[in-house]
Amino acid sequence: MQWSDVITDPALKDLPYKIETNEYGQLVMSPHKRRHAIWQGEIEWCLRQCLPQGRTAPEFAVDTDSGTKTPDVVWYSRDREAQLLADQRLAPEICIEVLFNSKTEREMATKRTLYFAAGALEVWQCDDSGALRFFTPAGEQPQSTLAPQFPRQLD
């Protein structure tokens, strides 16, 4: 199944799941959780405060070599916006995943690799307590290099 099929399928339109595809074109669905949505909203708000020269978006589709992935929150500069709209294989500068017990470290390492291969500069992970980890292609960092004032712990 191609991503264009997923987004135009009326049967998938209002499902209460995060939808991605894997490398075989199969749908991968994860149920939404309220705390997950709360952290998504907090991350977007904080990003807008720290990096007002760009935009944030939830569930932003990125076509990768292993299917279409949808980071929970992204930030991209206005300079990159036109490129992102023209090329779904290009990742925003920051891709953020909000983790809950359904995502393994192995899955997250794979997603980081895919997002970096698609052009992300940073990948962040937020756990279910609101603690953040920041990654660049060089590995884990003590803070974001693009938004150094972003908190390591959300309230």
Residue frames relative to the residue before (quaternion, step in Angstrom):
aa qw qx qy qz dx dy dz
M 1.0000 0.0000 0.0000 0.0000 0.00 0.00 0.00
Q 0.3186 -0.7416 0.5640 0.1746 3.56 -0.91 0.91
W 0.6280 -0.5540 0.3846 0.3883 3.58 -1.18 0.55
S 0.6118 0.5508 -0.3548 0.4432 3.60 1.02 -0.69
D 0.6220 0.5189 -0.3361 0.4805 3.62 1.14 -0.59
V 0.6384 0.5413 -0.3240 0.4410 3.56 0.99 -0.87
I 0.7470 0.4303 -0.2490 0.4414 3.59 0.72 -1.01
T 0.7103 0.4199 -0.2748 0.4937 3.61 1.19 -0.27
D 0.5238 0.6390 -0.4142 0.3817 3.61 1.25 -0.11
P 0.3727 -0.7594 0.4808 0.2309 3.63 -0.46 1.13
A 0.6053 0.5680 -0.3614 0.4246 3.62 1.12 -0.53
L 0.7123 0.4373 -0.2525 0.4875 3.62 1.15 -0.52
K 0.4368 0.7689 -0.4077 0.2274 3.56 1.28 -0.34
D 0.8385 0.1947 -0.0672 0.5045 3.60 0.73 -1.00
L 0.2990 0.7628 -0.5220 0.2371 3.59 1.11 0.55
P 0.4055 -0.7226 0.5013 0.2492 3.62 -0.98 0.76
Y 0.5362 0.6060 -0.4018 0.4286 3.56 0.92 0.95
K 0.4358 -0.5903 0.5947 0.3284 3.49 -1.33 0.40
I 0.1327 -0.8094 0.5703 0.0453 3.58 -0.76 1.02
E 0.0433 0.7431 -0.6659 0.0496 3.52 -1.08 0.95
T 0.3055 -0.6984 0.5871 0.2727 3.55 -1.29 -0.04
N 0.3567 -0.7066 0.5582 0.2489 3.54 -1.24 0.41
E 0.7521 -0.4154 0.2656 0.4373 3.58 -1.29 -0.02
Y 0.6716 0.4807 -0.2945 0.4807 3.61 1.26 -0.25
G 0.5469 -0.6269 0.3895 0.3951 3.58 1.30 0.06
Q 0.4822 0.6573 -0.4388 0.3780 3.59 1.26 0.26
L 0.4844 -0.6502 0.5019 0.3011 3.55 -1.16 0.66
V 0.1087 -0.7439 0.6568 0.0576 3.52 -1.11 0.84
M 0.0299 -0.8236 0.5659 -0.0258 3.58 -0.57 1.14
S 0.0970 -0.7693 0.6305 0.0352 3.54 -1.03 0.89
P 0.4496 -0.7002 0.4744 0.2871 3.61 -0.82 0.92
H 0.4686 -0.6520 0.5182 0.2946 3.56 -1.14 0.69
K 0.1264 -0.7598 0.6333 0.0752 3.53 -1.13 0.73
R 0.5914 -0.6195 0.3792 0.3501 3.56 -0.98 0.79
R 0.6508 0.4998 -0.3353 0.4629 3.62 0.88 -0.84
H 0.5825 0.5736 -0.3544 0.4541 3.58 1.11 -0.71
A 0.6837 0.4792 -0.2773 0.4754 3.59 0.88 -0.97
I 0.6210 0.5412 -0.3411 0.4530 3.58 1.04 -0.76
W 0.6811 0.4693 -0.2986 0.4761 3.61 0.86 -0.92
Q 0.5943 0.5519 -0.3718 0.4516 3.61 1.02 -0.68
G 0.6834 0.4934 -0.2854 0.4561 3.57 0.86 -0.97
E 0.6537 0.5107 -0.3108 0.4640 3.59 0.97 -0.85
I 0.6463 0.5178 -0.3172 0.4622 3.57 0.96 -0.87
E 0.6513 0.5071 -0.3230 0.4630 3.59 0.90 -0.86
W 0.6569 0.5130 -0.3170 0.4525 3.58 0.88 -0.92
C 0.6798 0.4871 -0.2938 0.4629 3.60 0.84 -0.97
L 0.6367 0.5293 -0.3313 0.4524 3.60 0.99 -0.79
R 0.6484 0.5160 -0.3224 0.4576 3.58 0.96 -0.82
Q 0.6474 0.5036 -0.3146 0.4777 3.58 1.11 -0.66
C 0.7271 0.4506 -0.2381 0.4599 3.57 0.92 -0.94
L 0.8065 0.1510 -0.0417 0.5701 3.58 1.02 -0.81
P 0.0129 -0.8618 0.5071 0.0004 3.62 0.58 1.12
Q 0.5949 0.5903 -0.3640 0.4064 3.60 1.21 -0.30
G 0.7215 0.3792 -0.2445 0.5252 3.60 1.26 0.04
R 0.4551 -0.6538 0.5249 0.2997 3.54 -1.32 -0.33
T 0.2472 -0.7264 0.6151 0.1813 3.53 -1.28 0.44
A 0.0028 0.7802 -0.6254 -0.0154 3.55 -1.26 0.40
P 0.3463 -0.7136 0.5592 0.2410 3.58 -1.10 0.63
E 0.8610 0.1439 -0.0738 0.4823 3.56 -1.31 0.44
F 0.2129 0.8084 -0.5080 0.2073 3.58 0.84 1.04
A 0.3528 -0.7816 0.4791 0.1873 3.60 -0.41 1.24
V 0.0208 -0.7637 0.6450 -0.0186 3.55 -1.03 0.96
D 0.2988 -0.7365 0.5791 0.1812 3.58 -0.69 1.08
T 0.0462 -0.8003 0.5977 -0.0122 3.56 -0.77 1.08
D 0.6772 -0.4674 0.3715 0.4301 3.55 -1.32 -0.01
S 0.7349 0.3454 -0.2043 0.5467 3.57 1.30 -0.23
G 0.7559 -0.3423 0.1817 0.5277 3.58 1.00 0.85
T 0.6043 -0.5464 0.4361 0.3821 3.54 -1.35 -0.04
K 0.1161 -0.7814 0.6126 0.0238 3.53 -0.79 1.11
T 0.1698 -0.7873 0.5859 0.0896 3.57 -1.10 0.67
P 0.2758 -0.7566 0.5692 0.1656 3.59 -0.18 1.22
D 0.5710 -0.6270 0.4099 0.3358 3.57 -1.04 0.76
V 0.7701 -0.0047 0.0221 0.6375 3.57 1.11 -0.75
V 0.0502 -0.7749 0.6280 0.0513 3.56 -1.14 0.65
W 0.1470 -0.7211 0.6619 0.1427 3.50 -1.38 0.31
Y 0.0467 0.7832 -0.6190 0.0342 3.54 -1.05 0.84
S 0.5118 -0.6388 0.4868 0.3049 3.51 -1.19 0.67
R 0.5941 -0.5662 0.4274 0.3792 3.54 -1.17 0.50
D 0.5832 0.5763 -0.3710 0.4360 3.60 1.16 -0.52
R 0.7227 0.4386 -0.2397 0.4773 3.59 1.08 -0.68
E 0.4622 0.7373 -0.4188 0.2595 3.59 1.22 -0.38
A 0.6766 0.4892 -0.3088 0.4556 3.61 0.79 -0.92
Q 0.6380 0.5205 -0.3240 0.4659 3.59 1.01 -0.79
L 0.6573 0.5185 -0.3091 0.4512 3.58 0.96 -0.86
L 0.6694 0.4926 -0.2980 0.4696 3.56 1.01 -0.78
A 0.6984 0.4663 -0.2644 0.4742 3.58 1.13 -0.61
D 0.8066 0.2000 -0.0656 0.5523 3.60 1.09 -0.66
Q 0.2475 -0.8087 0.5199 0.1202 3.58 -0.26 1.27
R 0.5880 0.5579 -0.3795 0.4461 3.61 1.24 -0.04
L 0.6026 0.5395 -0.3571 0.4672 3.59 1.27 -0.15
A 0.2981 -0.7539 0.5619 0.1645 3.58 -0.87 0.98
P 0.5477 -0.5650 0.4908 0.3742 3.57 -1.22 0.44
E 0.6795 -0.5053 0.3412 0.4080 3.57 -1.25 0.36
I 0.7823 0.1445 -0.0812 0.6004 3.60 1.04 -0.80
C 0.0578 -0.7636 0.6430 0.0069 3.56 -0.90 1.04
I 0.0905 -0.8196 0.5658 -0.0042 3.57 -0.78 1.07
E 0.1393 -0.7637 0.6274 0.0618 3.54 -0.99 0.94
V 0.2370 -0.7304 0.6253 0.1388 3.55 -0.99 0.92
L 0.2267 -0.8332 0.4984 0.0780 3.53 -0.44 1.26
F 0.0140 0.7325 -0.6805 -0.0139 3.45 -1.23 0.69
N 0.7646 -0.4243 0.2211 0.4319 3.56 -1.22 0.21
S 0.5921 0.5844 -0.3791 0.4053 3.63 1.18 -0.16
K 0.7011 0.4233 -0.2679 0.5074 3.63 1.21 -0.30
T 0.2688 -0.7767 0.5528 0.1377 3.57 -0.79 1.05
E 0.6367 -0.5115 0.4027 0.4132 3.58 -1.26 0.32
R 0.6200 0.5420 -0.3429 0.4520 3.59 1.03 -0.72
E 0.6472 0.5050 -0.3103 0.4795 3.59 0.97 -0.87
M 0.6750 0.4904 -0.3031 0.4604 3.60 0.94 -0.84
A 0.6192 0.5236 -0.3496 0.4692 3.61 1.01 -0.69
T 0.6406 0.5119 -0.3188 0.4753 3.58 1.02 -0.78
K 0.6629 0.4975 -0.3111 0.4650 3.59 0.90 -0.89
R 0.6189 0.5309 -0.3544 0.4577 3.62 0.96 -0.78
T 0.6510 0.5165 -0.3132 0.4596 3.58 0.89 -0.92
L 0.6711 0.4991 -0.2948 0.4622 3.59 0.92 -0.90
Y 0.6670 0.4911 -0.3085 0.4677 3.61 0.91 -0.87
F 0.6523 0.4930 -0.3265 0.4742 3.60 0.95 -0.79
A 0.6376 0.5217 -0.3298 0.4609 3.62 0.97 -0.78
A 0.6954 0.4564 -0.2653 0.4875 3.59 1.16 -0.62
G 0.6858 -0.5279 0.2703 0.4219 3.59 1.26 0.16
A 0.4078 0.6894 -0.5033 0.3242 3.63 1.18 0.15
L 0.3546 -0.7252 0.5516 0.2097 3.56 -1.11 0.71
E 0.7845 0.0597 -0.0214 0.6169 3.56 1.19 -0.64
V 0.1039 -0.7348 0.6642 0.0900 3.53 -1.27 0.58
W 0.1421 -0.7911 0.5928 0.0503 3.53 -0.81 1.06
Q 0.1567 -0.7481 0.6345 0.1148 3.54 -1.25 0.52
C 0.1182 -0.7655 0.6308 0.0460 3.54 -0.98 0.94
D 0.2642 -0.7795 0.5411 0.1725 3.61 -0.66 1.01
D 0.7235 -0.4759 0.2846 0.4112 3.57 -1.28 0.16
S 0.6463 0.4810 -0.3348 0.4887 3.62 1.25 -0.13
G 0.5805 -0.6032 0.3674 0.4051 3.60 1.28 -0.06
A 0.4769 0.6498 -0.4526 0.3813 3.61 1.25 0.20
L 0.2198 -0.7982 0.5524 0.0971 3.56 -0.95 0.93
R 0.1380 -0.7266 0.6667 0.0923 3.50 -1.32 0.63
F 0.2153 -0.7940 0.5633 0.0768 3.56 -0.99 0.89
F 0.0626 -0.8061 0.5883 -0.0086 3.57 -0.88 0.99
T 0.1074 -0.7126 0.6863 0.0987 3.51 -1.28 0.64
P 0.7003 -0.4272 0.3088 0.4813 3.63 -1.15 0.01
A 0.6417 0.5308 -0.3205 0.4514 3.62 1.19 -0.46
G 0.6882 -0.4533 0.2880 0.4878 3.61 1.24 -0.18
E 0.7439 -0.3856 0.2870 0.4643 3.55 -1.31 -0.22
Q 0.1831 -0.7797 0.5959 0.0587 3.55 -1.06 0.90
P 0.5691 -0.6125 0.4145 0.3593 3.63 -1.10 0.51
Q 0.7810 0.0042 0.0024 0.6246 3.59 1.26 -0.46
S 0.6301 -0.5046 0.4144 0.4202 3.52 -1.30 0.16
T 0.3689 -0.7082 0.5478 0.2494 3.58 -1.02 0.72
L 0.6714 0.4853 -0.2980 0.4744 3.61 1.13 -0.57
A 0.7825 0.1182 -0.0516 0.6092 3.59 1.14 -0.66
P 0.0837 -0.8608 0.4993 0.0525 3.61 0.55 1.13
Q 0.6628 0.5040 -0.3134 0.4566 3.61 1.14 -0.47
F 0.4465 0.6829 -0.4711 0.3352 3.62 1.25 -0.05
P 0.4683 -0.7028 0.4471 0.2946 3.63 -0.81 0.92
R 0.4612 -0.6665 0.5157 0.2776 3.55 -1.20 0.63
Q 0.7653 0.2150 -0.1211 0.5945 3.58 1.29 -0.34
L 0.2748 -0.7512 0.5800 0.1541 3.55 -0.83 1.03
D 0.4444 -0.6786 0.5149 0.2774 3.59 -1.17 0.60
